[in-house]
Amino acid sequence: MEITGVEAYAVNVNVIDIEDGGISPYVTNHGAVEDMDRILVRVDTDEGISGWGEMRVFLSPETTIAILEDGIAPIVEGHSPFEVESLRRLLFIEYTNVDMFFSAVEIACWDIVGKALGKPIYELLGGWTAPGVTTRQIEQDYEYDRAVDVAYCVGILSPEESRVHARRALERGHDVLKTKAGRDWREDVDRILAMHDEVDGRLDFRLDPNQGWRLDEAVRVGAALSDAGVYLQYLEQPIRVDSHGSLARLRERTCQPIGPNEDTYIAHNLQSLIENAALDVAVLDMTPAGGISGVRQLAAIAEDAGVPVAHHCAFDLGVRTAAIMHTVLGVPGFSLPPDSVYYAWEDDVIEEPLEVVDGSIPVPDAPGLGVTVDEAKLAEYRIR
């Protein structure tokens, strides 16, 4: 089997408004999300089997599509989609890292392989390693439901508005809530305390300022929460990337776990973070890692170091959400729920949208990703 073509499609889908029970505008340290541009990638083969991948837009839809179709496609065409490891090693280009653009193609290759073998991707990755609450367990008697718990995510809101989302997350069966931060560290503390109070401590919290704090501010956030008896699941990327020594000092000065995210997007940074004792949790993402194979390699490095792993969310539609669910279910090391905002989309481009049930997403059991792109929806939301 050989890859014969790569075609990319840019789509734009709205996020449900807060007034309608959604999370839009999803306010962060550096902007607000009301809708999102996504790139869907179809990889075709000479045996008539096609696979789908998905990634975010970089710079512009036109730029992303051009790199995929004019840059990546000629490199992978003629190769077997089964050779996911060798394919990502073909992509050495001086002065730049193109792994992120290969990620959607690599996901599509896994989809093709699964379809060709009649197996879901999580089985090809080694079976399920994260039953139920995504904790590896050795039990003789368990209920095998192939569902992955996900963290409920919400943007920067007032303390009172945040209370509503904390109650909603708890009522919908989530165990973890992630909220954005970084515009005012005092307000960030107030929001966490309000949500913790609203649910009587029955949720774990992740606080993500997207590099928005200085080191001294991060120290004060950790201390203020500890003084109030609130202990986060982790602080995600509290300070700027590539300052591993400062992260290590922060980790020494707070009992709040530190979870670098953007830092892990840079090649070899995860190993550096581990060597510098600068993290408690690794928050990984398959797109900058180059796909499922790349993030599996990172998860193995973290697991060997005894560091728990979570997967990042980038406003993913059904194709990449399915890929994340398969990966978290099938790859050892992912021991914390991945982030997800899947519940907040107005629509999706797959025929049977995924469901969030009791705070978890059932992993599709059909071959490959187990989802089918709806060509009519793809045309409806396509960016011309």
C-alpha positions in Angstrom: 0.0 0.0 0.0 1.3 3.5 -0.9 0.2 7.0 -0.2 -1.0 8.6 -3.4 -2.2 12.0 -2.2 -2.7 14.5 0.6 -5.5 17.0 0.6 -6.2 19.6 3.3 -9.5 21.5 4.1 -9.8 24.5 6.3 -13.1 24.8 8.2 -14.5 27.3 10.7 -17.0 26.2 13.4 -18.6 28.3 16.1 -18.3 27.7 19.9 -21.6 27.8 21.9 -22.2 31.1 23.7 -22.0 31.3 27.5 -25.6 32.6 27.4 -26.7 29.3 25.7 -24.8 27.0 28.1 -21.5 27.1 26.3 -18.1 28.7 27.0 -17.8 31.4 24.3 -16.1 33.8 24.5 -13.4 31.6 25.9 -11.1 34.3 27.4 -7.4 33.6 27.8 -4.2 35.5 28.7 -3.8 36.3 25.0 -7.2 36.5 23.4 -10.7 35.2 23.3 -12.2 32.3 21.3 -15.7 32.5 19.8 -15.1 30.3 16.8 -12.1 28.3 15.6 -10.4 27.6 12.3 -9.3 23.9 12.0 -7.6 22.0 9.2 -8.9 18.5 8.2 -6.4 16.4 6.2 -7.3 13.4 4.0 -4.6 11.0 3.0 -5.4 8.6 0.1 -3.8 5.3 -0.9 -3.5 3.2 -4.0 -5.7 0.6 -2.4 -8.7 2.9 -2.1 -8.4 3.4 1.7 -8.3 6.9 3.0 -7.6 8.3 6.4 -8.3 11.6 8.1 -6.3 13.8 10.4 -6.8 17.2 12.0 -4.7 20.1 13.3 -5.0 23.7 14.1 -4.3 26.6 11.7 -0.8 28.2 11.9 -0.5 31.7 10.6 -3.4 31.4 8.2 -5.5 28.6 6.6 -3.9 29.2 3.2 -0.4 29.0 4.7 -1.2 25.8 6.6 -2.8 24.1 3.5 0.2 25.1 1.3 2.7 23.6 3.6 0.7 20.4 3.9 -0.1 20.0 0.2 3.0 21.5 -1.4 5.6 20.7 1.3 4.6 17.6 3.2 2.7 15.6 0.5 5.6 15.2 -1.9 7.8 13.8 0.9 5.3 11.1 2.0 3.7 10.2 -1.3 4.9 6.8 -2.5 5.6 5.6 1.0 3.5 3.1 3.0 1.1 4.6 5.6 2.2 1.7 7.8 5.6 3.3 8.2 4.6 6.0 10.6 8.0 6.0 12.5 10.1 6.1 9.3 7.8 8.8 7.8 8.3 11.2 10.6 12.1 10.8 10.3 12.0 11.7 6.6 11.0 15.3 7.5 14.3 16.8 8.3 14.3 20.4 7.0 17.1 22.7 7.9 16.3 25.7 10.1 12.8 24.6 11.0 10.6 22.0 12.7 7.9 20.7 10.5 6.7 18.0 12.9 3.6 20.0 13.7 2.5 20.0 10.0 3.2 16.2 9.8 1.0 15.4 12.8 -2.4 15.4 10.9 -0.9 13.3 8.1 0.5 10.9 10.7 -2.9 10.6 12.4 -4.5 9.9 9.0 -1.9 7.1 8.5 -2.9 5.5 11.7 -6.6 5.8 10.6 -5.6 4.0 7.3 -3.7 1.3 9.1 -6.6 0.6 11.5 -9.1 0.4 8.6 -6.8 -1.9 6.6 -6.4 -4.2 9.6 -10.0 -3.9 10.9 -8.8 -2.7 14.3 -9.3 0.5 16.3 -6.2 2.6 16.9 -6.0 2.0 20.6 -5.6 -1.7 20.0 -2.7 -1.0 17.6 -1.1 1.1 20.3 -1.1 -1.9 22.6 -4.6 -2.1 23.9 -6.2 -0.1 26.6 -4.0 1.0 29.5 -6.2 3.6 31.0 -9.6 2.1 32.1 -12.3 4.4 33.6 -10.6 7.2 35.3 -7.4 6.9 33.1 -5.5 5.4 36.0 -3.6 2.2 35.2 -4.9 -0.5 37.5 -4.3 -4.2 38.0 -7.6 -5.6 38.9 -9.3 -9.0 38.3 -12.8 -7.6 38.3 -13.6 -4.4 36.5 -16.0 -2.9 34.1 -14.4 -2.4 30.7 -16.2 0.5 29.0 -13.4 2.1 26.9 -14.3 5.6 28.2 -11.7 8.3 28.9 -12.4 10.9 31.6 -11.9 14.4 30.4 -11.3 17.7 32.2 -13.9 20.4 31.8 -12.4 23.7 30.5 -13.5 27.3 30.9 -12.0 30.6 30.1 -11.4 33.7 32.4 -14.6 34.8 33.9 -15.7 36.6 37.1 -15.7 34.6 40.3 -19.5 34.4 40.2 -19.7 33.3 36.6 -17.0 30.7 37.3 -19.1 29.3 40.1 -21.8 28.4 37.5 -19.3 26.4 35.5 -17.8 24.6 38.5 -21.3 23.5 39.5 -22.0 22.5 35.9 -18.8 20.5 35.6 -19.6 18.6 38.8 -23.2 17.9 37.8 -22.0 16.6 34.5 -19.7 14.0 36.1 -16.3 15.7 35.7 -13.7 15.3 38.4 -11.4 18.0 37.1 -11.9 21.6 35.9 -9.3 23.6 34.1 -9.5 27.4 33.9 -7.5 29.9 32.0 -5.6 32.7 33.9 -2.7 35.2 33.6 -4.3 38.6 33.3 -4.4 39.4 37.0 -3.0 36.8 39.4 -5.2 38.0 42.3 -8.3 37.6 40.3 -7.1 34.1 39.3 -6.8 33.2 43.0 -10.3 34.6 43.7 -11.9 32.5 40.9 -10.3 29.3 42.1 -11.4 29.9 45.6 -15.0 30.7 44.5 -15.2 27.5 42.4 -13.7 25.4 45.2 -16.3 26.9 47.6 -19.1 26.3 45.1 -18.5 22.6 44.9 -17.3 22.1 48.5 -13.9 20.9 47.3 -15.3 18.1 45.2 -13.4 19.1 42.0 -9.7 19.2 41.3 -8.5 22.3 39.5 -6.0 23.1 36.8 -4.9 26.7 36.5 -3.4 27.8 33.1 -2.0 31.3 32.6 -0.3 30.4 29.4 3.1 31.8 30.6 1.2 34.9 31.9 2.8 35.3 35.3 6.3 36.4 36.5 8.1 34.0 38.8 7.2 36.1 41.9 3.5 36.2 40.9 3.5 32.4 40.5 5.0 32.0 43.9 2.3 34.2 45.4 -0.5 32.3 43.6 0.7 29.0 45.0 1.1 30.5 48.5 -2.4 32.1 48.5 -4.1 28.9 47.4 -2.2 26.8 49.9 -3.1 29.3 52.7 -6.7 28.8 51.8 -6.4 25.0 51.8 -6.7 24.6 48.0 -4.3 22.3 46.3 -4.4 22.2 42.5 -3.9 19.2 40.3 -1.3 21.4 38.7 -0.3 24.9 37.6 0.1 24.7 33.8 3.0 26.6 32.3 2.9 29.4 34.9 6.0 31.3 33.5 7.7 31.7 30.2 9.1 28.8 28.3 12.8 27.8 28.3 13.3 29.0 31.8 13.7 25.6 33.4 15.9 26.8 36.2 13.2 29.3 37.2 10.6 26.6 37.0 12.7 24.4 39.3 13.0 27.2 41.8 9.2 27.8 41.7 8.7 24.1 42.3 10.9 24.3 45.4 8.9 27.3 46.7 5.3 26.0 46.3 3.5 22.8 47.1 1.3 23.3 44.0 2.3 20.8 41.3 3.9 22.3 38.2 2.8 21.2 34.8 4.7 22.6 31.8 2.8 22.6 28.5 4.2 25.0 25.9 7.7 24.0 27.1 7.0 20.4 26.0 6.4 21.5 22.4 10.1 22.2 21.9 12.3 19.2 21.0 14.2 17.7 23.9 12.7 20.1 26.4 10.8 17.4 28.3 14.1 15.6 29.0 15.6 18.9 30.2 12.7 19.6 32.4 13.1 16.2 34.0 16.8 16.6 34.5 16.3 20.0 36.1 13.6 18.7 38.4 11.3 21.4 37.0 8.0 19.6 36.7 5.5 17.4 38.5 3.2 16.7 35.5 3.9 16.7 31.7 1.1 18.3 29.7 1.8 17.0 26.1 0.2 17.6 22.7 0.4 15.3 19.7 0.5 18.2 17.1 3.9 19.7 18.0 5.1 16.2 18.8 4.5 15.2 15.2 1.5 12.9 15.8 0.6 9.8 17.8 4.0 8.2 17.4 5.8 11.4 18.6 3.6 11.9 21.7 3.9 8.2 22.5 7.7 8.7 22.7 7.3 11.7 25.0 4.9 9.8 27.2 7.4 7.0 27.6 10.1 9.4 28.6 7.8 10.9 31.3 6.6 7.5 32.5 10.2 6.3 32.9 10.9 9.4 35.0 7.8 8.7 37.2 6.1 11.9 35.9 2.3 11.6 35.2 1.1 12.8 31.8 -2.0 14.7 30.6 -2.9 15.7 27.0 -3.6 19.3 26.0 -6.7 20.5 24.2 -6.6 23.0 21.3 -10.3 23.3 20.5 -10.3 20.0 18.7 -13.1 18.7 16.5 -14.1 15.1 16.3 -11.2 13.8 14.3 -8.4 15.0 16.6 -10.6 14.4 19.7 -11.0 10.8 18.6 -7.2 10.6 18.0 -6.5 11.9 21.5 -9.0 9.4 23.1 -7.3 6.5 21.3 -3.9 7.7 22.4 -4.8 8.3 26.0 -6.5 4.9 26.2 -3.8 3.0 24.3 -0.5 4.6 25.4 1.0 3.9 28.9 1.9 7.0 30.8 -1.3 9.0 30.3 -2.6 8.8 33.9 -4.5 12.1 34.1 -7.6 13.1 32.2 -7.0 15.0 29.0 -8.5 18.5 28.6 -11.5 18.9 26.3 -13.9 21.5 25.1 -15.7 19.1 22.9 -19.0 19.7 24.7 -18.9 23.3 23.6 -19.0 23.0 19.8 -22.1 24.2 17.9 -21.5 21.4 15.4 -18.9 18.9 14.1 -17.7 17.6 10.7 -18.1 13.9 11.5 -21.3 11.9 10.8 -21.8 10.7 14.4 -20.4 13.3 16.9 -18.7 12.0 19.9 -20.5 12.2 23.3 -19.4 13.4 26.7 -21.1 11.1 29.1 -20.7 11.4 32.9 -17.5 13.5 32.4 -15.9 11.0 29.9 -15.8 10.4 26.2 -16.4 6.8 25.0 -13.6 5.8 22.6 -14.9 4.7 19.2 -14.5 1.0 18.6 -14.7 0.9 14.8 -11.5 0.4 12.7 -9.0 3.3 12.6 -10.2 6.4 14.4 -13.7 5.0 14.3 -15.2 8.3 13.0 -16.4 9.2 9.5 -16.1 12.7 8.1 -19.4 14.1 6.9 -18.7 15.5 3.4 -21.7 17.8 3.5 -20.6 19.3 6.8 -17.1 19.7 5.5 -18.5 21.7 2.6 -20.8 23.7 4.8 -18.0 24.9 7.2 -15.2 25.0 4.7 -13.3 28.3 4.5 -13.1 29.4 0.8 
